[in-house]
Amino acid sequence: MQAKASVTYVRIAPRKVKIVLDLIRNQPVDKAMAILKHTPKAACEPLIKLLKSAMANAENNNDMDPETLYVSECTVGQGPTLKRLRPRAQGRGYRINKKTSHITIVLKESE
């Protein structure tokens, strides 16, 4: 049995999210939550909300025990890129790419 939660179009680059996801992969949910709360990265805020959502899905939809849950899979994929222009000298414009992420967390019960 597994519980899943995902969030799309998060305005943070996928490579920055991947650094934090590598810290919580295969960890129990209480330890993963502690890691996220004490890691000074911008990606931690949406990941805390996502992990809480996955825990609520596990408890309410699948009748899983919240004490035995662990993060079995966590993935990030690149969403659409917002293209913006920054004015530069002599009337030129440099492109700024604002990347977005699609993040998925899957929780399972440990045996």
N, C-alpha and C positions, 0 to 999 in steps of 0.2 A: 504494500500500500504506500502511496506517495501523495504528497500535497505540493501544489505548484502555485507560484505567483509571479506575475511579470509586469513590468512597467515599460512603456514605450515613449519615445521622443524626449528623453531626459537630456537637458542641455549641458552635457559634459562629454568630453572626448572618451571614446571607448578604451583607449590605452591607459587612461588615468583610472578608469573604473576597474580594469583588469588587475591592476596592482593590488587594490583592496580586496577583490574577489579571491585572489590567490591566498590571502591571509585567512579567510574564513572557510575555505573549501574543506570538507570532511571533518568539521568541528561540531561539537554539540551546540544547540541553539543558544544556551545561556552563555557559553564561552564565546560564541560568534558575536553575540550582542555586546558583550564586554569589550571585545576587540574593536568593534565598530565605534563604540562610545569613546574609546580612548585613543583612537587613531586620528591624527590631525590632517585629514584629507577632505577635500570638498565632496568627494564621492560618497562619503560615509552617511551623510544626511539622507539622501534618497534610498540608500541601501538599508538603513535602519527601518524606515517606513515599509520597505518591501519585505524585509524579514518578519516584521510584525504581522504583515498581511498574510504571508505564507503560514505563519504559526496559527493565526486565526482560521485560515482555511482548513488546516489540518485538524484543528480541534472541533470546529463547528460542522464542516461538510463531511469529513471522513472519520469522525469519532476516534482520532488518534490521541495517544497520551502525550501531552506536551513535555513531560519530563524525559522521554526517551527519544526525542527527535534530534536529528543531526542534518547538516547541510550536505546532501549527497551530490548535487550538481548545482553549479552556478555559472552561467554563461553571459557574455555580453556580445552584441553584434552592433555594427554601425548602422545608424538610421540615416535619414536624409541630411545633407549638409546645407546649412543656410549660407548663402553667398552675399557678402557685404563689401562695399567699397570704402576705402579710406583715402581721403584727399591727400595728395602729395604735391611736391613742388612742380611748378610750371604747368599746372592744369592736368597733371596725370592723376590716375587713381590706381591704388594697389588693392588687390583683392584680399579680403579677410574671410577665411572659411571657418564657420562656427559649426562644429560637429555635434551630432546628437547620437544617443545610444538607446538600444533596446536591451533591457536586462531581464533575466529569468533566474529564479531560484527554485530548486526542487528540494523538498524535505522528505526524509524517510525515517521510519522507526528502527532503532538499533535492536538487535536480538539479545 
